[in-house]
């Protein structure tokens, strides 16, 4: 919602050194940019893709964390550039009717749930608009209300209960406040400072309970935490995965070195406290990197996988497997992908970026033949195992880059009626887009976790002979600014 910017009190500098929003462009040109530490009054006219409020003060743009569209705020300028700046919210002068009290006590410190202060229906509306804006601005696509007049962007598919949905927790480890104790939590926004926590309201409660248990046990056994600055210490991260349907739990200890003192005792204590645990593994990461996982994984106790189900399909999940963190919404997303694929039972489908075969197996129930490709060999092993686990014989999987494997499949005579892509945040590789255009399938289903790279890639496919029919946003990550999309493209001819 955009504010007119007209307020009582005139224009220019208000008493006490605070500037008032809503001034004319000429005054803004004369006064802006503001000085660091200056107090300003700003009208909030939008949200960024990071969930920051977009404020206008004397015609100057300020990004203000925690501010919502339609609000008027007093803020302290923290950083100024030529055409925009950053400010800290100091006082809420006029609140949005969509503002709510955050459920989490460390909401502001953690920064993991950027939209927790925004009412859930308003979150869904913002995410739809965010997708539409990207399609228009980056993809140069026309967004329309009716099919045939442009791309139809559906309402965001939300959750009935938008809390406690994550089946996976990955928390960094550092030194705790008490001697020999550990801190486990999440990084403060924009930093690598760990905010110690015992509860996260978007995590499955079983994840929280397991994290608390591992923190206590590792502290009691004197496991040294990793220090990012010095590169010393041992325990870097703890990852917990929970099978929401099966109740099975996996604990992954990421260590800065292969040697884990008292590994047997550690595993034994975890088993005593967490009866549902089925797998305890160690992953070794000795690199100086922001990546959580290293290449070597060692099973300390139990199985190397846990099991879970999506829409009646059973999946084996290993430590490094990509498996969607919100199973309830994943079913909605994948059902939409199958719907967009328009399968009648005879089609050949290629699933690029197939992971452990989640979308592939959904598709295989309705297609003639499915071919999945994924760059991570362990994921392909899991995909083949998952197909066998479910008695699905019409799906085949191969490890390698999609942009390399799919062109070879084409040379071998595999002609796809439908191509499904579900790339990482960076979007599809240019060579893969060229291959899709060359293969000319009847339909392309594009599942995306990043509206900006989705819009960029849709533009390439549009220029290559496809038409974007419809996009459905799906809220896989309530309380955060992230949004997943499922898009349907058809061949123009």
matplotlib code that plots the C-alpha trace (Angstrom):
import matplotlib.pyplot as plt

x = [0.0, 1.4, 1.0, 0.3, 3.1, 0.9, 1.0, 0.4, 3.5, 4.7, 8.0, 11.7, 13.3, 11.1, 11.9, 14.6, 16.6, 14.2, 13.2, 9.7, 8.7, 6.4, 8.4, 8.7, 11.4, 13.2, 13.6, 14.8, 17.4, 18.6, 18.7, 19.5, 21.4, 21.0, 23.9, 24.8, 23.1, 20.5, 16.9, 14.3, 10.6, 9.8, 6.7, 7.0, 5.8, 6.9, 9.0, 12.3, 13.0, 14.9, 11.8, 13.1, 10.7, 11.2, 10.9, 10.7, 11.9, 12.2, 12.1, 15.0, 14.9, 15.8, 15.7, 14.4, 14.3, 11.1, 9.0, 5.9, 4.1, 1.6, 3.5, 5.1, 8.2, 11.0, 14.4, 18.1, 20.2, 23.0, 24.5, 24.0, 24.8, 24.1, 20.6, 19.5, 20.5, 19.8, 18.2, 17.2, 13.6, 13.5, 9.8, 6.5, 4.4, 1.6, 1.3, 0.0, -3.3, -1.3, 1.3, 1.2, 3.2, 6.0, 5.7, 9.5, 11.2, 14.5, 12.8, 14.7, 18.1, 17.9, 16.6, 15.7, 12.0, 11.9, 8.1, 7.0, 5.6, 3.4, -0.1, -0.1, -2.7, -0.7, 2.5, 0.7, -0.5, 3.0, 4.6, 2.2, 2.9, 6.7, 6.5, 4.3, 6.7, 9.7, 8.0, 7.2, 10.4, 13.0, 11.1, 9.4, 6.3, 2.7, 0.8, -2.9, -6.0, -7.2, -5.5, -4.6, -4.0, -0.7, 0.8, -1.8, -0.2, -2.4, -2.9, -0.2, -0.9, -0.6, -0.7, -3.6, -1.0, 2.1, 4.3, 6.3, 6.7, 10.4, 11.6, 15.3, 17.4, 21.0, 22.5, 26.0, 28.0, 30.1, 31.4, 28.6, 28.3, 29.3, 32.8, 33.1, 29.5, 28.2, 26.0, 23.8, 21.3, 21.3, 23.4, 22.3, 21.2, 24.1, 26.7, 28.2, 27.5, 25.5, 22.3, 21.9, 18.4, 16.5, 13.3, 12.5, 8.8, 9.1, 10.9, 9.2, 9.2, 11.2, 14.0, 14.1, 14.1, 17.0, 19.1, 18.7, 19.7, 22.8, 23.9, 23.7, 25.4, 28.2, 28.8, 28.9, 31.4, 33.6, 33.4, 35.2, 33.2, 34.7, 36.0, 35.5, 38.2, 41.0, 39.9, 40.4, 37.9, 35.9, 32.1, 31.0, 27.3, 24.6, 21.9, 18.7, 16.3, 12.9, 10.6, 7.3, 5.2, 7.5, 8.8, 12.4, 15.2, 18.7, 21.5, 24.4, 27.5, 29.7, 33.2, 36.5, 38.4, 37.9, 38.8, 35.8, 36.8, 34.2, 32.2, 30.7, 29.8, 28.3, 26.2, 25.1, 24.0, 22.0, 20.2, 19.3, 17.8, 16.3, 14.6, 13.3, 16.8, 17.5, 20.7, 23.7, 26.4, 29.5, 30.3, 33.8, 34.4, 37.9, 37.6, 37.4, 34.0, 30.4, 29.2, 27.9, 28.7, 32.1, 32.6, 33.1, 30.2, 30.7, 27.9, 28.5, 25.4, 22.3, 21.3, 22.8, 19.3, 15.9, 12.6, 9.6, 6.6, 5.1, 1.6, 2.0, 5.5, 8.2, 11.7, 15.1, 16.9, 20.6, 22.6, 23.4, 20.2, 18.1, 14.6, 12.1, 11.9, 8.1, 6.5, 2.9, 3.5, 5.8, 2.8, 0.8, 3.8, 4.4, 0.8, 0.7, 3.8, 2.1, -1.1, 0.9, 2.6, -0.7, 0.1, -2.1, 0.1, 2.1, 4.4, 8.2, 9.3, 12.8, 13.3, 16.3, 17.8, 15.9, 17.6, 16.5, 13.7, 10.9, 9.3, 10.3, 8.3, 5.3, 5.5, 6.1, 2.7, 1.1, 3.7, 4.9, 8.6, 10.6, 14.3, 15.9, 19.4, 21.2, 24.8, 25.2, 26.0, 24.7, 21.3, 21.1, 21.8, 19.0, 16.7, 17.2, 16.7, 13.5, 12.1, 12.8, 11.4, 8.1, 8.0, 8.3, 9.9, 9.3, 11.9, 15.6, 18.3, 21.8, 24.4, 25.9, 25.3, 21.9, 23.3, 25.7, 23.5, 20.3, 22.0, 23.5, 20.1, 18.8, 21.6, 20.6, 17.1, 15.3, 12.6, 10.8, 7.2, 7.6, 10.7, 10.5, 13.2, 13.7, 17.1, 18.9, 18.6, 20.9, 18.4, 19.0, 22.4, 22.3, 23.3, 20.3, 17.9, 19.4, 18.9, 15.2, 14.7, 16.4, 14.4, 11.1, 8.9, 5.2, 5.4, 8.0, 7.2, 9.6, 9.7, 11.7, 12.8, 13.9, 11.4, 14.2, 16.1, 12.7, 11.8, 15.2, 14.9, 11.3, 12.4, 15.0, 12.4, 9.9, 12.4, 13.1, 9.6, 7.6, 4.8, 4.4, 0.8, 0.5, 2.6, 1.4, 3.4, 3.5, 4.5, 7.1, 8.6, 6.0, 7.3, 10.2, 10.5, 11.2, 8.6, 8.5, 6.8, 5.5, 5.2, 3.7, 5.1, 3.8, 5.4, 4.0, 3.3]
y = [0.0, 3.4, 6.4, 9.7, 11.4, 14.3, 15.1, 18.0, 19.9, 21.0, 20.1, 20.2, 19.6, 19.0, 20.1, 18.2, 17.5, 15.0, 15.3, 14.7, 12.5, 13.6, 16.7, 17.7, 16.5, 19.8, 19.8, 16.3, 17.1, 20.0, 18.0, 14.4, 12.3, 12.3, 12.2, 9.0, 8.9, 11.5, 10.9, 10.9, 10.2, 7.9, 6.6, 2.9, 2.1, -1.5, -4.4, -5.7, -9.3, -9.4, -8.3, -4.8, -1.9, 0.5, 4.0, 7.4, 10.5, 13.8, 11.9, 9.7, 5.9, 4.2, 0.5, -0.1, -3.6, -4.3, -1.6, -2.6, -1.0, 1.7, 2.6, 5.8, 5.4, 7.3, 5.8, 6.4, 6.6, 4.0, 4.1, 6.5, 6.0, 8.4, 7.3, 5.2, 4.4, 2.1, 3.1, 1.4, 1.5, 3.6, 4.3, 3.3, 6.4, 4.9, 1.1, -1.1, -3.0, -6.1, -5.8, -8.6, -9.4, -11.9, -15.2, -15.7, -13.7, -13.5, -12.6, -9.3, -10.7, -13.9, -12.5, -15.9, -15.1, -11.8, -11.5, -12.8, -9.4, -9.5, -11.1, -14.4, -13.5, -10.3, -12.5, -14.6, -11.5, -9.9, -13.1, -13.2, -9.6, -10.2, -12.9, -10.8, -7.8, -10.0, -11.4, -7.9, -6.2, -8.9, -11.2, -8.4, -10.5, -9.2, -10.3, -10.7, -11.8, -14.0, -16.8, -15.8, -12.1, -12.7, -14.8, -15.6, -15.4, -17.4, -16.6, -18.0, -21.5, -21.1, -23.3, -23.8, -23.7, -21.8, -22.8, -25.9, -27.0, -27.6, -31.2, -30.2, -28.0, -27.0, -25.0, -23.7, -24.4, -22.0, -21.4, -21.0, -18.4, -21.0, -22.5, -25.6, -25.1, -24.9, -22.4, -23.7, -21.5, -19.3, -16.5, -13.0, -11.3, -10.1, -11.7, -15.0, -14.2, -17.2, -16.4, -19.3, -20.7, -23.6, -23.3, -22.2, -21.8, -22.9, -26.1, -29.4, -29.7, -33.0, -31.1, -28.6, -31.4, -33.2, -30.1, -29.3, -32.9, -32.9, -29.5, -30.8, -34.1, -32.6, -30.0, -32.6, -34.7, -31.7, -31.7, -28.5, -26.1, -24.9, -21.4, -19.8, -17.1, -19.4, -22.5, -24.5, -26.6, -29.6, -29.4, -27.0, -27.7, -30.1, -31.1, -32.9, -34.4, -35.7, -38.0, -36.2, -39.2, -42.0, -40.2, -41.3, -38.9, -38.5, -36.6, -35.3, -34.0, -31.9, -31.8, -30.0, -33.3, -37.0, -37.8, -37.4, -38.2, -40.3, -40.8, -44.1, -42.5, -39.5, -41.8, -43.9, -40.9, -39.5, -42.8, -42.8, -39.3, -39.4, -42.9, -42.1, -41.6, -44.1, -42.7, -40.9, -39.8, -37.7, -35.5, -34.2, -30.6, -29.2, -26.4, -22.7, -22.3, -21.2, -24.6, -26.8, -30.2, -31.7, -34.6, -37.5, -39.0, -41.7, -43.6, -43.7, -45.7, -47.1, -46.7, -44.3, -43.1, -42.4, -42.8, -40.5, -40.3, -37.7, -38.4, -42.1, -42.3, -43.5, -41.8, -42.8, -39.7, -39.6, -36.9, -34.8, -35.5, -32.6, -33.1, -30.3, -29.0, -28.4, -31.8, -30.5, -27.8, -30.0, -32.3, -29.3, -28.0, -31.4, -32.1, -28.7, -29.8, -33.0, -31.1, -28.7, -31.6, -32.7, -36.4, -39.0, -42.1, -42.3, -39.3, -39.3, -36.8, -35.5, -34.3, -32.0, -31.4, -34.5, -34.7, -37.9, -38.4, -36.7, -35.0, -37.8, -40.4, -38.1, -37.8, -41.6, -42.5, -40.6, -40.8, -43.5, -43.0, -40.6, -39.8, -38.0, -36.3, -34.8, -33.7, -35.2, -39.0, -39.8, -38.2, -40.4, -43.5, -42.4, -41.8, -45.3, -46.7, -44.7, -45.9, -49.5, -48.9, -47.9, -50.5, -47.8, -49.4, -46.6, -44.1, -44.1, -41.9, -40.7, -38.6, -35.6, -32.0, -31.7, -29.5, -32.3, -35.4, -34.2, -33.2, -36.7, -38.3, -36.3, -37.6, -41.1, -40.6, -39.7, -37.2, -35.6, -34.6, -32.7, -31.3, -30.5, -28.3, -27.6, -25.7, -24.2, -20.5, -19.4, -20.8, -23.0, -23.3, -21.5, -24.7, -26.5, -23.7, -24.0, -27.8, -27.4, -25.0, -27.4, -30.4, -28.5, -30.4, -29.7, -28.5, -27.2, -27.2, -24.9, -25.2, -22.3, -21.1, -17.7, -15.5, -13.3, -16.1, -17.7, -14.5, -14.4, -18.0, -17.6, -14.7, -17.0, -19.7, -17.2, -16.0, -19.6, -20.5, -21.1, -19.2, -18.9, -19.7, -19.6, -19.3, -20.6, -19.3, -21.9, -20.8, -23.3, -21.1, -19.2, -16.3, -15.8, -13.8, -16.9, -18.2, -21.2, -21.1, -23.7, -22.4, -23.9, -23.1, -24.5, -24.6, -21.6, -23.7]
z = [0.0, -1.0, 1.2, -0.5, 1.5, 2.5, 6.2, 8.5, 9.6, 6.2, 4.6, 5.4, 8.7, 11.7, 15.3, 17.1, 13.9, 12.5, 8.8, 7.7, 4.9, 2.0, 0.9, -2.8, -5.0, -5.1, -1.3, -1.4, -4.0, -1.8, 1.5, 0.6, 1.1, 4.8, 7.2, 9.2, 12.6, 11.5, 12.7, 9.9, 9.5, 6.5, 4.8, 4.0, 0.4, -0.1, 0.9, -0.7, -1.6, 1.8, 3.7, 4.4, 4.4, 1.5, 3.0, 1.4, 3.3, 1.5, -1.8, -0.7, -0.5, 2.8, 3.5, 7.0, 8.5, 10.4, 8.8, 6.8, 3.8, 4.8, 8.0, 9.1, 11.1, 12.8, 11.9, 12.4, 9.3, 9.5, 6.0, 3.0, -0.6, -3.5, -4.3, -1.3, 2.3, 5.2, 8.5, 11.8, 12.9, 16.1, 16.6, 14.9, 14.3, 12.3, 12.3, 9.4, 10.1, 9.0, 11.7, 14.3, 17.4, 16.5, 18.2, 18.6, 21.4, 19.4, 16.2, 15.8, 16.7, 14.6, 11.4, 10.1, 9.9, 8.2, 7.9, 11.3, 12.2, 9.1, 9.3, 7.4, 4.7, 4.0, 3.7, 1.0, -0.8, -0.8, -2.1, -5.0, -5.8, -5.5, -8.1, -10.4, -10.1, -11.0, -14.1, -15.2, -14.4, -15.1, -17.5, -19.4, -19.3, -19.2, -16.1, -16.7, -14.9, -17.7, -19.7, -23.2, -22.3, -20.5, -17.7, -15.0, -11.5, -9.1, -5.5, -3.2, -1.9, 1.8, 4.9, 7.3, 10.2, 9.2, 12.1, 13.1, 9.5, 9.0, 9.0, 9.0, 11.3, 10.5, 13.4, 13.7, 16.9, 18.9, 22.4, 25.0, 27.8, 30.4, 30.5, 28.3, 27.2, 23.6, 21.9, 19.1, 17.2, 14.1, 12.8, 13.6, 10.4, 8.3, 10.5, 11.7, 15.4, 16.8, 18.6, 21.1, 21.2, 22.5, 20.5, 16.9, 16.1, 12.4, 13.3, 14.0, 17.8, 17.5, 15.9, 18.8, 21.3, 19.6, 19.2, 22.9, 23.7, 21.5, 22.8, 26.4, 25.7, 23.6, 26.3, 29.1, 27.1, 26.4, 22.6, 21.6, 19.4, 16.1, 16.0, 12.6, 12.9, 14.1, 12.2, 15.5, 17.4, 16.2, 16.1, 13.4, 12.8, 14.0, 11.5, 12.5, 10.0, 11.1, 9.0, 9.7, 8.7, 10.0, 13.1, 12.3, 13.3, 11.9, 13.7, 11.7, 13.4, 11.1, 12.3, 11.5, 11.2, 11.0, 14.6, 17.0, 20.6, 22.5, 19.3, 20.7, 24.0, 22.2, 20.0, 23.0, 25.0, 22.0, 21.6, 25.3, 25.2, 21.7, 21.4, 17.8, 16.4, 13.7, 12.2, 13.8, 11.3, 11.1, 8.2, 7.8, 6.6, 7.1, 4.6, 5.4, 3.8, 4.4, 3.1, 5.9, 4.5, 3.5, 1.1, 3.6, 5.6, 8.3, 9.9, 13.7, 14.6, 12.9, 9.3, 6.8, 5.9, 7.4, 5.7, 5.2, 2.9, 0.6, -0.8, -0.3, -1.8, 0.5, 0.4, 1.8, 2.9, 3.6, 5.4, 2.3, 0.3, -0.9, 0.5, 0.8, 4.3, 4.3, 3.5, 3.6, 1.1, -1.0, -1.7, -2.9, -5.0, -6.7, -7.3, -9.1, -11.2, -12.2, -13.1, -15.2, -16.9, -18.4, -18.3, -19.8, -19.2, -22.4, -22.2, -21.8, -19.1, -18.3, -14.7, -14.6, -11.1, -9.9, -6.4, -4.7, -7.2, -5.4, -8.4, -10.7, -8.7, -8.5, -12.3, -12.9, -11.4, -14.4, -17.2, -19.6, -18.8, -16.6, -16.9, -13.9, -13.8, -10.8, -10.4, -6.9, -7.2, -3.7, -4.6, -7.7, -5.6, -3.3, -6.3, -7.7, -4.2, -3.8, -7.2, -6.1, -2.7, -4.2, -7.0, -9.7, -12.8, -15.3, -13.9, -14.7, -13.1, -14.1, -12.3, -14.0, -15.0, -16.6, -19.3, -20.3, -19.7, -21.4, -24.7, -24.8, -24.1, -27.1, -29.3, -28.1, -29.4, -26.2, -27.1, -24.2, -24.3, -21.0, -19.3, -15.6, -14.1, -10.4, -10.3, -7.3, -6.6, -9.4, -11.9, -14.9, -16.7, -20.0, -21.8, -20.3, -21.5, -25.0, -24.9, -23.8, -26.7, -29.1, -27.9, -28.2, -25.7, -25.7, -22.2, -19.7, -16.0, -14.1, -10.3, -8.8, -5.4, -6.7, -8.6, -10.1, -11.8, -12.7, -14.5, -16.3, -17.5, -18.6, -20.8, -22.5, -23.0, -24.3, -26.9, -27.8, -28.8, -25.6, -24.0, -20.2, -19.4, -15.6, -12.4, -9.0, -6.0, -3.1, 0.4, 1.3, 3.9, 6.0, 8.1, 5.7, 2.5, 0.4, -2.1, -4.3, -7.7, -10.2, -13.8, -17.0, -20.4, -23.7, -27.1, -29.1, -32.2]

ax = plt.figure().add_subplot(projection="3d")
ax.plot(x, y, z, "-o")
ax.set_aspect("equal")
plt.show()
